[in-house]
């Protein structure tokens, strides 16, 4: 079975190499003629396979996805973190719009249908969008006086706006046209997503960080710091945290520790680093950090810094993912983007833990599904240590 899977992966890789070499990969990538000959010679069996399938008039079920499938087959030989996708101005505009505070707060999302028309793809129950009359499936014909039928790209951004501002939406629902006067709403909590903070057990500050966004330090300052004065200890919950930006992780670590350094080593030979410094405003309370088998990337950076340099820090839970490499995006061709592993990093005095993970000071095995329940024995252990 392993042999068959191995051959299958080699075949996928070889197809990718052949097609890339022939210049029909995403964005019209092309190699020099000499390189094309090398690819063709090395993978000639695949050319024969392609000829055979063409002669048999076999149908390719996913031809429209060929570029992405081919390049991702090739990238799979590098590592599990690298991937390729076709980018477009329209998709970027859509992602920007859907990720804006106004759409998130109002509780709806938009997309393009098969005819290229903008429609409401999701409406959150009991949200401002539902209360103001939006329904899933509504096609947006106009935003204010801007006609979207022939220019979605130019006007989709008009859905965004400041809190309390109005817009007029002309929509098509089934065969009926409707006009909705819609007020944009921006909830403050949506600007500080990824972190919650509260006092538990009378005097323990419980901080849960679900992701490492670029503005995490600002969020920490707004939501957690004001509660420090009421606490005698802190529980920092990094369980199920997939990571994010390592710079933001270092900034939060700087709230607790003195001098340290995290270094990025690019495979090109370059290095960059981020550091923490001593400060009179550093938090001096005892800290227990919770981690588990889904704690990864920048969340591991934060954990590693606190474990090495925290004066009164203990970690509880299970061994982490062990992602000690970082990725970057680069454009290739006219509209292709490669998200690739650019290098690895070290945190403090530790060697790179990629593929190894970080062992907590105290191992407490627990199903991640029990987080936040009465059977959360990892949290109970953290409370016990602070008690």
C-alpha positions as CSV (number, residue, x, y, z in Angstrom):
1,X,0.0,0.0,0.0
2,X,2.8,2.4,0.9
3,X,4.6,1.6,-2.4
4,X,1.4,2.4,-4.4
5,X,0.9,5.7,-2.5
6,X,4.5,6.6,-3.2
7,X,4.1,6.0,-6.9
8,X,0.9,8.0,-7.0
9,X,2.7,11.0,-5.4
10,X,5.6,10.7,-7.7
11,X,3.2,10.6,-10.6
12,X,1.4,13.8,-9.4
13,X,4.8,15.5,-9.0
14,X,5.9,14.4,-12.4
15,X,2.8,15.7,-14.1
16,X,3.3,19.0,-12.4
17,X,6.9,19.2,-13.5
18,X,6.1,18.3,-17.1
19,X,3.3,20.8,-17.4
20,X,5.2,23.5,-15.7
21,X,8.2,22.8,-17.9
22,X,5.9,22.9,-21.0
23,X,4.8,26.4,-20.0
24,X,1.1,25.7,-19.3
25,X,1.2,26.2,-15.6
26,X,-0.6,29.1,-13.9
27,X,0.1,32.5,-15.3
28,X,1.8,31.1,-18.5
29,X,5.0,30.2,-16.6
30,X,7.7,29.2,-19.1
31,X,11.2,27.9,-18.8
32,X,14.0,28.1,-21.3
33,X,13.9,25.7,-24.2
34,X,16.8,23.7,-22.7
35,X,14.9,23.2,-19.5
36,X,11.8,22.1,-21.4
37,X,13.8,19.4,-23.1
38,X,15.1,18.2,-19.8
39,X,11.6,18.0,-18.3
40,X,10.3,16.2,-21.4
41,X,13.1,13.7,-21.4
42,X,12.8,13.0,-17.6
43,X,9.1,12.6,-17.6
44,X,8.4,11.3,-21.1
45,X,6.1,8.5,-19.8
46,X,3.7,11.3,-18.8
47,X,3.7,12.7,-22.3
48,X,2.8,9.3,-23.6
49,X,0.1,9.1,-20.9
50,X,-1.3,12.4,-22.0
51,X,-1.3,11.4,-25.6
52,X,-3.0,8.1,-24.8
53,X,-5.8,9.8,-22.8
54,X,-6.3,12.4,-25.5
55,X,-6.6,9.7,-28.2
56,X,-9.1,7.9,-26.0
57,X,-11.0,11.2,-25.7
58,X,-11.1,10.7,-22.0
59,X,-12.9,13.5,-20.2
60,X,-10.9,15.6,-17.7
61,X,-13.4,16.3,-14.9
62,X,-11.5,19.2,-13.3
63,X,-10.0,20.9,-16.3
64,X,-10.9,24.4,-14.9
65,X,-8.8,23.6,-11.8
66,X,-5.8,22.2,-13.7
67,X,-3.4,25.1,-13.0
68,X,-3.9,24.9,-9.2
69,X,-3.9,21.0,-9.2
70,X,-0.7,20.8,-11.2
71,X,1.3,23.3,-9.2
72,X,0.0,22.0,-5.9
73,X,1.0,18.5,-6.9
74,X,4.5,19.8,-7.5
75,X,4.6,21.8,-4.2
76,X,3.5,18.8,-2.2
77,X,7.0,17.4,-2.6
78,X,8.3,20.3,-0.6
79,X,6.2,20.5,2.6
80,X,2.6,20.5,3.8
81,X,2.6,24.3,4.3
82,X,3.3,25.3,0.7
83,X,0.5,25.8,-1.8
84,X,-0.5,27.7,-4.9
85,X,-3.7,29.5,-5.9
86,X,-5.0,31.7,-8.7
87,X,-5.5,35.2,-7.5
88,X,-7.7,37.9,-9.0
89,X,-8.5,41.5,-8.4
90,X,-12.2,40.6,-8.0
91,X,-11.5,37.9,-5.4
92,X,-9.2,40.3,-3.4
93,X,-12.0,42.9,-3.4
94,X,-14.5,40.3,-2.2
95,X,-12.3,39.1,0.6
96,X,-11.5,42.7,1.7
97,X,-15.2,43.5,1.7
98,X,-16.3,40.4,3.6
99,X,-13.5,40.9,6.1
100,X,-14.5,44.5,6.9
101,X,-15.8,45.4,10.4
102,X,-19.1,46.6,8.8
103,X,-20.1,43.4,7.1
104,X,-18.8,41.2,10.0
105,X,-20.7,43.3,12.6
106,X,-23.9,43.5,10.5
107,X,-23.7,39.7,10.1
108,X,-23.7,39.1,6.3
109,X,-21.4,38.0,3.5
110,X,-21.5,38.5,-0.2
111,X,-20.2,36.5,-3.3
112,X,-20.6,36.2,-7.0
113,X,-23.1,33.8,-8.6
114,X,-22.6,31.9,-11.8
115,X,-23.7,35.0,-13.8
116,X,-21.1,37.2,-12.1
117,X,-23.8,39.1,-10.1
118,X,-23.2,40.1,-6.5
119,X,-25.5,38.3,-4.1
120,X,-26.0,37.8,-0.3
121,X,-24.3,34.4,0.4
122,X,-24.9,34.3,4.2
123,X,-27.0,36.1,6.8
124,X,-26.4,35.4,10.4
125,X,-29.6,34.7,12.4
126,X,-30.8,37.6,14.6
127,X,-28.1,39.9,13.1
128,X,-28.5,43.5,12.0
129,X,-28.6,42.3,8.4
130,X,-31.5,40.0,9.1
131,X,-33.3,42.6,11.2
132,X,-33.0,45.1,8.3
133,X,-34.4,42.7,5.8
134,X,-31.5,41.1,4.0
135,X,-32.0,37.4,3.0
136,X,-29.6,34.8,1.6
137,X,-29.9,34.7,-2.1
138,X,-30.7,38.4,-2.6
139,X,-29.0,39.8,-5.7
140,X,-27.7,43.3,-5.2
141,X,-28.5,45.4,-8.3
142,X,-27.5,48.8,-6.9
143,X,-25.7,50.3,-3.9
144,X,-26.9,53.9,-3.6
145,X,-26.8,55.2,-7.2
146,X,-24.1,52.8,-8.3
147,X,-25.3,50.1,-10.8
148,X,-23.6,46.8,-10.1
149,X,-24.9,44.8,-13.1
150,X,-21.9,45.8,-15.3
151,X,-19.4,46.9,-12.6
152,X,-19.4,44.8,-9.5
153,X,-15.6,45.2,-9.1
154,X,-15.8,49.0,-9.0
155,X,-18.6,49.3,-6.5
156,X,-18.6,46.3,-4.1
157,X,-16.5,48.3,-1.7
158,X,-19.4,50.7,-1.3
159,X,-20.9,48.1,1.1
160,X,-18.3,49.0,3.6
161,X,-18.5,52.2,5.7
162,X,-18.5,53.8,9.1
163,X,-20.7,52.9,12.0
164,X,-24.1,54.5,11.7
165,X,-23.9,55.5,8.1
166,X,-26.8,54.6,5.7
167,X,-26.8,53.1,2.2
168,X,-29.7,52.3,-0.2
169,X,-29.7,48.8,-1.6
170,X,-31.7,47.8,-4.6
171,X,-32.1,44.0,-4.6
172,X,-33.6,41.3,-6.7
173,X,-35.4,38.6,-4.6
174,X,-36.7,35.9,-6.9
175,X,-38.5,38.0,-9.6
176,X,-39.3,40.9,-7.3
177,X,-37.1,44.0,-7.0
178,X,-36.9,45.6,-3.5
179,X,-35.3,48.7,-2.0
180,X,-33.8,48.5,1.5
181,X,-32.5,51.5,3.5
182,X,-29.6,49.8,5.4
183,X,-27.7,51.2,8.3
184,X,-24.1,50.0,8.7
185,X,-23.3,48.8,12.3
186,X,-19.8,48.3,13.7
187,X,-19.6,46.5,17.0
188,X,-16.6,47.3,19.2
189,X,-16.0,43.6,20.1
190,X,-15.4,42.8,16.4
191,X,-12.4,45.0,16.5
192,X,-10.8,43.0,19.2
193,X,-11.4,39.5,18.0
194,X,-9.1,36.7,19.0
195,X,-8.8,37.5,22.7
196,X,-11.1,37.4,25.7
197,X,-10.3,38.3,29.3
198,X,-12.2,37.9,32.5
199,X,-11.7,37.4,36.2
200,X,-12.4,33.9,37.4
201,X,-12.2,32.3,40.9
202,X,-12.4,35.8,42.4
203,X,-8.9,36.8,41.6
204,X,-7.4,34.9,38.6
205,X,-7.2,36.7,35.3
206,X,-8.1,34.2,32.6
207,X,-6.9,35.3,29.1
208,X,-7.9,33.2,26.1
209,X,-6.1,33.9,22.8
210,X,-7.6,32.0,19.9
211,X,-5.4,33.5,17.1
212,X,-2.4,35.8,16.8
213,X,-3.6,38.8,14.7
214,X,-1.4,41.7,13.8
215,X,-3.3,43.9,16.4
216,X,-3.1,41.4,19.2
217,X,-0.9,43.7,21.4
218,X,-3.5,46.5,21.1
219,X,-6.3,44.1,21.9
220,X,-4.3,42.8,24.9
221,X,-3.8,46.3,26.1
222,X,-7.5,47.1,25.8
223,X,-9.1,44.0,27.2
224,X,-6.5,42.3,29.5
225,X,-4.3,45.0,31.0
226,X,-7.1,46.8,32.8
227,X,-7.9,43.6,34.7
228,X,-4.3,42.9,35.9
229,X,-4.8,45.1,39.0
230,X,-7.6,42.8,40.2
231,X,-5.7,39.6,39.8
232,X,-3.1,37.6,41.8
233,X,-2.3,35.3,39.0
234,X,-2.9,34.8,35.2
235,X,-3.9,31.9,33.1
236,X,-3.0,32.4,29.5
237,X,-4.9,29.9,27.3
238,X,-3.2,29.1,24.0
239,X,-5.0,25.8,23.3
240,X,-6.3,25.3,19.8
241,X,-4.5,28.4,18.7
242,X,-3.2,28.0,15.1
243,X,-0.9,31.0,15.3
244,X,-0.6,34.0,13.0
245,X,2.1,36.7,13.1
246,X,5.2,36.0,15.1
247,X,5.8,39.7,15.6
248,X,2.5,40.1,17.5
249,X,3.4,37.1,19.6
250,X,6.7,38.7,20.6
251,X,4.9,41.9,21.5
252,X,2.6,40.1,23.9
253,X,5.5,38.2,25.4
254,X,7.3,41.5,26.0
255,X,4.5,42.3,28.5
256,X,5.8,39.6,30.7
257,X,9.5,39.1,30.2
258,X,12.8,40.9,29.9
259,X,15.4,40.6,27.1
260,X,15.0,37.8,24.5
261,X,15.2,37.3,20.8
262,X,13.4,35.3,18.1
263,X,15.4,34.8,14.8
264,X,14.1,34.0,11.4
265,X,16.5,32.1,9.1
266,X,15.7,32.4,5.4
267,X,16.8,29.6,3.1
268,X,18.3,32.4,1.0
269,X,20.8,33.1,3.8
270,X,19.2,36.2,5.2
271,X,18.2,36.6,8.8
272,X,15.8,38.9,10.6
273,X,15.0,39.1,14.3
274,X,12.5,40.4,16.8
275,X,13.3,41.1,20.5
276,X,11.8,41.9,23.8
277,X,13.2,44.3,26.4
278,X,13.1,45.0,30.1
279,X,10.5,47.4,31.2
280,X,9.2,48.7,34.5
281,X,5.6,48.0,33.3
282,X,6.2,44.3,32.8
283,X,3.5,42.2,34.4
284,X,5.0,40.5,37.5
285,X,2.2,38.1,38.4
286,X,2.6,34.3,38.3
287,X,1.5,32.9,35.0
288,X,0.2,29.5,33.9
289,X,0.2,28.9,30.1
290,X,-2.2,26.3,28.7
291,X,-1.2,24.5,25.5
292,X,-2.3,21.4,23.6
293,X,-1.7,19.4,20.5
294,X,-3.4,22.2,18.4
295,X,-1.1,25.0,19.6
296,X,1.0,26.0,16.7
297,X,3.2,28.6,14.9
298,X,3.2,32.1,16.5
299,X,1.3,30.7,19.5
300,X,4.3,28.4,20.1
301,X,6.6,31.4,19.8
302,X,4.7,33.1,22.7
303,X,4.8,29.9,24.7
304,X,8.5,29.3,24.1
305,X,9.4,32.9,25.2
306,X,7.3,32.7,28.4
307,X,8.7,29.3,29.3
308,X,12.3,30.3,28.9
309,X,12.3,33.9,30.3
310,X,9.2,34.2,32.5
311,X,10.2,34.5,36.2
312,X,7.2,32.7,37.5
313,X,5.7,30.8,34.6
314,X,4.5,27.2,34.3
315,X,3.0,25.5,31.3
316,X,0.3,22.9,31.5
317,X,-1.3,20.7,28.9
318,X,0.0,18.6,26.0
319,X,2.9,18.7,23.5
320,X,2.3,21.4,20.8
321,X,2.3,21.0,17.0
322,X,5.9,21.9,16.4
323,X,5.7,24.4,13.5
324,X,9.1,26.1,13.5
325,X,9.0,27.3,9.9
326,X,7.5,30.4,8.4
327,X,5.8,31.1,5.1
328,X,5.6,34.0,2.6
329,X,3.6,34.8,-0.5
330,X,5.0,35.7,-3.9
331,X,3.3,36.4,-7.2
332,X,4.2,34.3,-10.2
333,X,3.0,34.8,-13.7
334,X,0.1,37.2,-14.2
335,X,-2.2,36.0,-11.5
336,X,-0.7,33.1,-9.6
337,X,0.3,33.3,-5.9
338,X,2.7,30.8,-4.2
339,X,2.4,30.5,-0.4
340,X,5.7,28.8,0.4
341,X,8.0,28.0,3.3
342,X,10.7,30.6,3.2
343,X,12.8,29.5,6.2
344,X,12.8,28.4,9.9
345,X,13.1,30.2,13.2
346,X,14.6,29.8,16.6
347,X,13.1,31.2,19.8
348,X,15.4,32.3,22.6
349,X,18.1,29.8,23.4
350,X,16.1,26.8,22.1
351,X,17.0,24.9,18.9
352,X,14.3,24.9,16.2
353,X,11.5,22.7,17.4
354,X,9.9,22.2,14.0
355,X,8.4,18.7,13.8
356,X,9.2,18.1,17.5
357,X,6.8,20.3,19.4
358,X,7.1,21.9,22.8
359,X,6.6,19.8,25.9
360,X,4.8,21.6,28.7
361,X,6.2,21.6,32.2
362,X,3.2,19.6,33.4
363,X,1.5,17.2,31.0
364,X,-2.2,16.8,31.5
365,X,-3.8,14.7,28.7
366,X,-7.3,15.8,27.7
367,X,-9.6,15.7,24.7
368,X,-9.7,19.2,23.2
369,X,-13.5,18.9,23.0
370,X,-13.7,19.3,26.8
371,X,-12.2,22.8,26.8
372,X,-14.6,25.2,28.5
373,X,-16.6,22.4,30.1
374,X,-16.8,21.2,33.7
375,X,-14.4,18.4,32.7
376,X,-11.6,20.8,31.6
377,X,-9.0,19.3,33.8
378,X,-6.2,21.3,32.2
379,X,-7.8,24.5,33.3
380,X,-8.5,23.0,36.7
381,X,-4.8,22.2,37.1
382,X,-3.8,25.7,36.1
383,X,-6.2,27.1,38.8
384,X,-4.7,24.6,41.3
385,X,-1.1,25.8,40.6
386,X,-2.1,29.4,41.2
387,X,-4.1,28.5,44.3
